[in-house]
Amino acid sequence: MVLFRTVATSLSLVVTVVRLMTQPAQEPSRADSLSFAVIAGAYLLTVVTGLRLRRGTAGRLDATVQVVGDVLIASGLVYLSGGAESPLTFLYSLAVIGAAVVLDWRGALVAAAVSTFAFTALLLIIRLTTPLDDVVEPPARVLFVLGSNALALGLIAVLSGYLSRQLSAAGGALSQSEADLRRLGRLQQLILSSMPSGLVTCDIGRRVTFLNTAGSGILQTDALACVGQPLEKLLPGVSAMAPRFVRGELPVQTPGGKRVLGLSVSPLEGEAGALLIVFQDLTELRRMEEDLKRTDRLASLGALSAQLAHELRNPLASMRGSAQLLAQDKTHDAVAQKLTGILMRESDRLARLVEDFLRFARPPEPQRQPVALDALLVETVDMLRVDPLSREVQLEVQAPEALVAPVDPDQLRQVLINLVRNGCQAAGPKGTVRVALARVDGEAQIRVWDSAGSITEEMMGHLFEPFFTTRNGGTGLGLSTAHSIIRGHGGTIRVTSHPSEGTEFLVGLPL
């Protein structure tokens, strides 16, 4: 309303100035001075209201003053433009409409009454101040103008008041709808940010439009940076699943390593060609499944190994006994003695192999006792420093915290020896093997890291299987036995390997 009043007043000023410029040069009349006074008053009233609105102090009283000012300005302009015959009597109607906008329907009726009174008073003043000889309008004409204006203002007040009520109701409903939408938007953001599953949306051009908090955590990427990026860059291979809209699994390489995702791809309602992708991180679940499968295979192979070792041990003992008797017979020549020695040596080697089979097949129950893990690590690594495999390997121990756990010290030392010797052999001369101990999430974690990183992805799935080895002369039972021992302690053993980052065996033992 302030803006409308400013424009209207400015137009009135322009019209007055143009009229003065087009008239013959003469002294400004009293009417011209009064015109400028009315325009100046309108400007002053508008400026004051605008400043109060800007400061936030304007209220209903300011609106009332504005409406009264509009009525007075309209009266001034009507007086200057001919009174009862003025073409500007419609300005009263604008004042009534303005009152309906800012003061509702009651204000519109009051403004109509005030406008009628002001117009009547104006005509009365004009009649009283005009000599009788100069009066040209008959009384009937004046009464007709007053009555028609009063009726018009009343009808305009009623109509504008009704429209104002409807506008107010519509505005209230719109404000409520906007508030509901904002509340729903906040609720939606809360749901999306708290849901444990990842969620990605993309447009018809297969560009990411949204990635929630859980999704950015699973993929270890910035959600805002992904918006606008190609979907294939975020989830390579997902486009092949899009035409079918089915659930499946997708391996994805992330900054934190390879992850296995379970995805559900479906069309996004409301936008043709857009996709909604919901996914979960199944890496840990698949790892547990592999552990269970490996345990089942180890149990089956253990039973087979125990039976095989039992069948081999008795005839092997007989063979070695016979070889000993032959070795005690001094009547044989040197060649026979040499062959007998080979027979006894190989028999001993086969006996040790059978013992390894039995140890793998039926690992003894751990004899638990409180053991200082940090001291056990340091002692074991110091013992292995003199091993020929570690002669040119840099061995490091990091055990800053004293941890005590209920374990079998002999079995755990066997696991450490196996892992450290494997690391030394993989690292080779000038390589590095690091053994570290730390407390993480209520368990003791022993990390054995070597700088080689020589375990391939293909080997990773068979690493803890018995008889699997990449070393000449190896039995392939060392890691299988270590796995069985750690499982017997209720712990876990995992491995990660990369040529640029090395290989790390992670042993977790409950404290």
DAZI-V5962 format. One record per residue. N is the residue number from 1. RES is the residue in one small letter. PHI is phi in whole degrees, -180 to 180 (NA if undefined). OMEGA is omega in radians with two decimals (NA if undefined). BURIAL is # if it has 9 or more other C-alpha atoms within 8 Angstrom, else .. Layout:
# DAZI-V5962
{{N;RES;PHI;OMEGA;BURIAL} {N;RES;PHI;OMEGA;BURIAL}}
This chain:
# DAZI-V5962
{{1;m;NA;3.11;.} {2;v;-64;3.13;.} {3;l;-64;3.13;.} {4;f;-61;-3.13;.} {5;r;-66;3.12;#} {6;t;-64;3.14;#} {7;v;-64;-3.12;.} {8;a;-62;3.13;.} {9;t;-64;3.13;#} {10;s;-65;3.10;.} {11;l;-64;3.10;.} {12;s;-63;3.11;#} {13;l;-63;3.14;#} {14;v;-63;-3.13;.} {15;v;-62;-3.13;.} {16;t;-64;3.14;#} {17;v;-65;3.13;.} {18;v;-63;3.13;.} {19;r;-63;3.13;.} {20;l;-68;-3.11;.} {21;m;-73;-3.10;.} {22;t;-87;3.12;.} {23;q;-84;3.05;.} {24;p;-61;-3.13;.} {25;a;-61;3.11;.} {26;q;-161;-3.14;.} {27;e;-68;3.11;.} {28;p;-59;-3.13;.} {29;s;-81;3.11;.} {30;r;-64;3.12;.} {31;a;-67;3.12;.} {32;d;-65;3.13;#} {33;s;-62;3.13;#} {34;l;-66;3.10;#} {35;s;-61;3.12;#} {36;f;-64;3.11;#} {37;a;-65;3.11;.} {38;v;-64;-3.13;#} {39;i;-64;3.11;#} {40;a;-63;3.09;.} {41;g;-62;3.11;#} {42;a;-64;3.10;#} {43;y;-62;-3.11;#} {44;l;-61;3.14;.} {45;l;-63;-3.13;#} {46;t;-67;-3.13;#} {47;v;-63;-3.13;.} {48;v;-61;3.13;.} {49;t;-65;3.13;#} {50;g;-62;3.12;#} {51;l;-65;3.12;.} {52;r;-67;3.06;#} {53;l;-64;-3.12;#} {54;r;-64;3.14;.} {55;r;-83;3.13;.} {56;g;78;-3.13;.} {57;t;-104;-3.11;.} {58;a;-73;3.13;#} {59;g;-142;-3.08;.} {60;r;-66;3.12;.} {61;l;-63;3.11;.} {62;d;-63;3.11;#} {63;a;-63;3.12;#} {64;t;-64;3.11;#} {65;v;-62;3.14;.} {66;q;-63;-3.12;#} {67;v;-66;3.10;#} {68;v;-62;3.09;#} {69;g;-62;3.10;#} {70;d;-62;3.13;#} {71;v;-64;-3.14;#} {72;l;-67;3.12;#} {73;i;-64;3.10;#} {74;a;-61;3.13;#} {75;s;-64;3.12;#} {76;g;-63;-3.14;#} {77;l;-68;3.09;#} {78;v;-65;3.12;#} {79;y;-62;-3.10;#} {80;l;-73;-3.03;#} {81;s;-105;2.98;#} {82;g;123;3.08;#} {83;g;68;-3.08;#} {84;a;-63;-3.12;.} {85;e;-95;-3.08;.} {86;s;-69;3.06;#} {87;p;-80;-3.06;.} {88;l;-103;3.12;#} {89;t;-66;3.11;#} {90;f;-66;3.14;.} {91;l;-63;3.05;.} {92;y;-62;3.13;#} {93;s;-63;3.10;#} {94;l;-64;3.10;.} {95;a;-63;3.12;#} {96;v;-66;3.13;#} {97;i;-63;3.09;#} {98;g;-61;3.09;#} {99;a;-64;3.11;#} {100;a;-64;-3.11;#} {101;v;-71;-3.00;#} {102;v;-100;-3.09;.} {103;l;-128;-3.14;#} {104;d;56;-2.97;#} {105;w;-69;3.10;#} {106;r;-66;3.10;#} {107;g;-62;3.12;#} {108;a;-64;3.13;#} {109;l;-66;3.11;#} {110;v;-65;3.13;.} {111;a;-64;3.09;#} {112;a;-63;3.13;#} {113;a;-66;3.14;#} {114;v;-65;3.13;#} {115;s;-64;3.10;#} {116;t;-62;3.12;#} {117;f;-64;-3.12;.} {118;a;-65;3.14;#} {119;f;-66;3.13;#} {120;t;-65;3.12;#} {121;a;-63;3.14;.} {122;l;-63;3.13;#} {123;l;-65;3.12;#} {124;l;-66;3.12;.} {125;i;-65;3.13;.} {126;i;-63;-3.12;#} {127;r;-65;-3.10;#} {128;l;-74;-3.11;.} {129;t;-94;-3.13;.} {130;t;-104;3.09;.} {131;p;-58;-3.08;.} {132;l;-63;-3.13;.} {133;d;-70;-3.10;.} {134;d;-94;-3.12;.} {135;v;-74;-3.11;#} {136;v;-113;-3.11;.} {137;e;-86;3.07;.} {138;p;-69;-3.14;.} {139;p;-57;3.14;.} {140;a;-63;3.12;.} {141;r;-64;-3.14;.} {142;v;-64;3.12;#} {143;l;-62;3.12;.} {144;f;-64;3.13;.} {145;v;-64;3.12;#} {146;l;-63;-3.12;#} {147;g;-64;-3.13;.} {148;s;-64;3.12;.} {149;n;-67;3.13;#} {150;a;-63;3.12;#} {151;l;-64;3.14;.} {152;a;-62;-3.14;.} {153;l;-65;3.10;#} {154;g;-63;3.13;#} {155;l;-62;3.11;.} {156;i;-63;3.12;#} {157;a;-62;3.14;#} {158;v;-63;-3.10;#} {159;l;-65;-3.13;.} {160;s;-67;3.08;#} {161;g;-64;3.10;#} {162;y;-62;3.13;#} {163;l;-62;3.11;.} {164;s;-65;3.10;#} {165;r;-63;3.12;#} {166;q;-63;3.12;.} {167;l;-65;3.12;.} {168;s;-64;3.12;.} {169;a;-64;3.13;.} {170;a;-64;3.11;.} {171;g;-65;3.09;.} {172;g;-64;3.11;.} {173;a;-63;3.12;.} {174;l;-65;3.11;.} {175;s;-62;3.10;.} {176;q;-65;3.11;.} {177;s;-64;3.10;.} {178;e;-63;3.10;.} {179;a;-63;3.10;.} {180;d;-63;3.12;.} {181;l;-64;3.09;.} {182;r;-63;3.12;.} {183;r;-65;3.09;.} {184;l;-64;3.10;.} {185;g;-63;3.10;.} {186;r;-65;3.11;.} {187;l;-63;3.12;.} {188;q;-62;3.12;.} {189;q;-62;3.12;.} {190;l;-65;3.13;.} {191;i;-64;-3.10;.} {192;l;-65;-3.11;#} {193;s;-78;-3.10;#} {194;s;-98;-3.13;.} {195;m;-68;-3.07;.} {196;p;-75;-3.13;.} {197;s;-88;3.05;#} {198;g;-77;-3.13;#} {199;l;-139;3.14;#} {200;v;-130;2.98;#} {201;t;-121;3.11;#} {202;c;-141;-3.13;#} {203;d;-88;-3.10;#} {204;i;-65;3.10;#} {205;g;-85;3.13;.} {206;r;60;3.04;#} {207;r;-116;-3.05;#} {208;v;-66;3.08;#} {209;t;-110;-3.14;#} {210;f;-161;3.03;#} {211;l;-142;-3.07;#} {212;n;-81;-3.04;#} {213;t;-64;-3.13;#} {214;a;-63;3.13;#} {215;g;-65;3.12;#} {216;s;-66;3.09;#} {217;g;-70;3.14;.} {218;i;-66;-3.11;.} {219;l;-85;3.12;.} {220;q;54;3.13;#} {221;t;-143;3.14;.} {222;d;-85;-3.07;.} {223;a;-63;-3.11;#} {224;l;-67;-3.14;.} {225;a;-69;-3.12;.} {226;c;-80;-3.11;#} {227;v;-63;-3.11;#} {228;g;94;3.13;.} {229;q;-81;3.08;#} {230;p;-62;-3.14;#} {231;l;-62;-3.13;#} {232;e;-65;3.10;#} {233;k;-72;3.13;.} {234;l;-80;-3.12;.} {235;l;-130;-3.11;.} {236;p;-60;3.10;#} {237;g;97;-3.09;.} {238;v;-73;-3.13;#} {239;s;-64;3.12;.} {240;a;-68;3.14;.} {241;m;-89;-3.01;#} {242;a;-61;-3.09;#} {243;p;-63;-3.07;.} {244;r;-93;-3.11;.} {245;f;53;-3.13;#} {246;v;-123;3.07;#} {247;r;-97;3.14;.} {248;g;-159;-3.14;.} {249;e;-115;-3.08;.} {250;l;-143;3.03;#} {251;p;-78;-3.09;.} {252;v;-132;3.07;#} {253;q;-90;3.14;.} {254;t;-117;3.09;#} {255;p;-58;3.12;.} {256;g;-93;3.14;.} {257;g;119;-3.11;.} {258;k;-77;3.12;.} {259;r;-123;3.06;#} {260;v;-106;-3.07;#} {261;l;-109;2.95;#} {262;g;-97;-3.00;#} {263;l;-113;2.98;#} {264;s;-128;-3.08;#} {265;v;-107;-3.14;#} {266;s;-146;3.10;#} {267;p;-69;3.14;#} {268;l;-89;-3.11;#} {269;e;-65;3.07;.} {270;g;95;3.14;.} {271;e;-145;-3.08;.} {272;a;-64;3.09;.} {273;g;85;3.14;.} {274;a;-79;-3.08;#} {275;l;-124;3.00;#} {276;l;-117;-3.08;#} {277;i;-122;3.07;#} {278;v;-111;-3.08;#} {279;f;-142;3.08;#} {280;q;-127;3.11;#} {281;d;-87;-3.12;#} {282;l;-101;-3.05;#} {283;t;-59;-3.10;#} {284;e;-66;3.12;.} {285;l;-64;3.12;.} {286;r;-66;3.10;#} {287;r;-65;3.10;.} {288;m;-66;3.08;.} {289;e;-62;3.11;.} {290;e;-63;3.10;.} {291;d;-63;3.13;.} {292;l;-65;3.11;.} {293;k;-63;3.14;.} {294;r;-64;3.12;#} {295;t;-63;3.11;.} {296;d;-63;3.13;.} {297;r;-65;3.13;#} {298;l;-64;3.12;#} {299;a;-64;3.14;#} {300;s;-66;3.13;.} {301;l;-67;3.10;#} {302;g;-64;3.10;#} {303;a;-62;3.11;#} {304;l;-64;-3.14;.} {305;s;-65;3.13;#} {306;a;-63;3.13;#} {307;q;-65;-3.13;.} {308;l;-65;3.14;.} {309;a;-64;3.12;#} {310;h;-64;-3.14;.} {311;e;-70;-3.10;.} {312;l;-87;-2.97;#} {313;r;-68;-3.10;#} {314;n;-66;3.11;.} {315;p;-64;3.12;.} {316;l;-67;3.09;#} {317;a;-64;3.11;.} {318;s;-64;3.14;.} {319;m;-63;-3.11;#} {320;r;-69;3.09;#} {321;g;-63;3.12;.} {322;s;-65;3.12;.} {323;a;-65;3.11;#} {324;q;-65;3.12;#} {325;l;-63;3.11;.} {326;l;-65;-3.12;.} {327;a;-68;3.13;#} {328;q;-80;3.14;.} {329;d;-82;-3.06;.} {330;k;-82;-3.09;.} {331;t;-80;-3.11;.} {332;h;-78;3.14;.} {333;d;-76;-3.06;.} {334;a;-66;-3.13;.} {335;v;-65;3.13;.} {336;a;-65;3.11;.} {337;q;-62;-3.14;#} {338;k;-65;3.13;.} {339;l;-66;3.10;.} {340;t;-65;3.10;#} {341;g;-64;3.09;#} {342;i;-62;-3.13;.} {343;l;-63;-3.14;#} {344;m;-68;-3.13;#} {345;r;-65;3.13;.} {346;e;-69;3.07;.} {347;s;-64;3.09;#} {348;d;-63;3.13;#} {349;r;-65;3.09;.} {350;l;-65;3.11;#} {351;a;-66;3.10;#} {352;r;-65;3.11;.} {353;l;-64;3.10;#} {354;v;-64;3.10;#} {355;e;-63;3.08;#} {356;d;-63;3.09;#} {357;f;-58;-3.11;#} {358;l;-66;3.13;#} {359;r;-65;3.09;#} {360;f;-71;-3.06;#} {361;a;-71;-3.12;#} {362;r;-131;3.12;.} {363;p;-63;-3.12;#} {364;p;-64;3.10;.} {365;e;-62;-3.10;.} {366;p;-63;3.07;#} {367;q;-89;-3.01;.} {368;r;-72;3.02;.} {369;q;-159;3.13;#} {370;p;-63;-3.08;.} {371;v;-127;3.03;#} {372;a;-77;-3.03;#} {373;l;-64;-3.13;#} {374;d;-63;3.11;#} {375;a;-68;3.14;.} {376;l;-64;3.13;#} {377;l;-63;-3.11;#} {378;v;-62;-3.12;#} {379;e;-64;-3.11;.} {380;t;-67;3.14;#} {381;v;-65;3.09;#} {382;d;-62;3.11;.} {383;m;-67;-3.09;.} {384;l;-81;3.13;#} {385;r;-65;3.14;#} {386;v;-93;3.10;.} {387;d;-68;3.14;.} {388;p;-57;-3.13;.} {389;l;-66;-3.08;#} {390;s;-102;-3.03;#} {391;r;-62;-3.13;#} {392;e;-112;-3.14;#} {393;v;-105;3.10;#} {394;q;-84;-3.13;#} {395;l;-99;-3.14;#} {396;e;-126;3.11;.} {397;v;-127;3.08;#} {398;q;-127;3.13;.} {399;a;-135;-3.04;#} {400;p;-73;-3.05;.} {401;e;-118;3.09;.} {402;a;-78;-3.14;.} {403;l;-122;3.10;#} {404;v;-118;-3.12;#} {405;a;-137;3.10;#} {406;p;-80;-3.11;#} {407;v;-137;2.99;#} {408;d;-88;-3.04;#} {409;p;-63;-3.13;#} {410;d;-67;3.14;.} {411;q;-67;3.14;#} {412;l;-67;3.08;#} {413;r;-64;3.08;#} {414;q;-61;3.11;#} {415;v;-63;-3.12;#} {416;l;-63;3.13;#} {417;i;-60;-3.12;#} {418;n;-63;-3.08;#} {419;l;-68;-3.10;#} {420;v;-69;3.12;#} {421;r;-66;3.07;#} {422;n;-62;3.12;.} {423;g;-64;3.12;#} {424;c;-64;3.14;#} {425;q;-67;3.14;#} {426;a;-72;-3.10;#} {427;a;-68;3.12;#} {428;g;73;3.14;#} {429;p;-57;3.14;.} {430;k;69;3.11;.} {431;g;-84;-3.10;#} {432;t;-133;3.02;#} {433;v;-127;-3.10;#} {434;r;-123;3.09;#} {435;v;-115;-3.07;#} {436;a;-129;3.14;#} {437;l;-129;3.13;#} {438;a;-156;3.05;#} {439;r;-97;-3.12;#} {440;v;-138;3.04;.} {441;d;52;3.03;.} {442;g;76;3.09;.} {443;e;-139;3.06;#} {444;a;-90;-3.13;#} {445;q;-113;3.08;#} {446;i;-108;-3.13;#} {447;r;-112;3.06;#} {448;v;-115;-3.04;#} {449;w;-116;3.01;#} {450;d;-126;-3.02;#} {451;s;-84;-3.05;#} {452;a;-76;-3.07;#} {453;g;62;-2.99;#} {454;s;-99;-3.13;#} {455;i;-86;-3.10;#} {456;t;-84;3.11;.} {457;e;-62;3.14;.} {458;e;-67;-3.14;.} {459;m;-72;-3.01;.} {460;m;-59;-3.09;#} {461;g;-73;-3.10;.} {462;h;-113;-2.94;.} {463;l;-62;-3.08;#} {464;f;-96;3.09;#} {465;e;-80;3.13;#} {466;p;-66;3.09;#} {467;f;70;3.06;.} {468;f;-95;-3.12;#} {469;t;-151;3.05;#} {470;t;-113;-3.08;.} {471;r;-110;3.11;.} {472;n;-64;3.13;.} {473;g;86;3.14;.} {474;g;-81;3.14;.} {475;t;-90;-3.10;#} {476;g;76;-3.13;#} {477;l;-109;-3.06;#} {478;g;-63;-3.12;.} {479;l;-70;3.09;#} {480;s;-64;3.11;#} {481;t;-65;3.11;#} {482;a;-61;3.11;#} {483;h;-62;-3.13;#} {484;s;-65;-3.13;#} {485;i;-65;-3.12;#} {486;i;-65;3.08;#} {487;r;-63;3.09;#} {488;g;-64;3.08;#} {489;h;-88;-3.10;#} {490;g;77;-3.12;.} {491;g;-107;-3.14;#} {492;t;-134;3.05;#} {493;i;-137;-3.11;#} {494;r;-132;-3.13;.} {495;v;-143;2.99;#} {496;t;-131;-3.10;.} {497;s;-152;3.06;#} {498;h;-153;-3.08;#} {499;p;-56;-3.10;#} {500;s;-91;-3.08;.} {501;e;-117;3.14;.} {502;g;87;-3.14;#} {503;t;-115;-3.14;#} {504;e;-135;2.99;#} {505;f;-98;-3.11;#} {506;l;-114;3.14;#} {507;v;-107;3.10;#} {508;g;-109;-3.13;#} {509;l;-123;3.11;#} {510;p;-67;3.13;#} {511;l;-86;NA;.}}
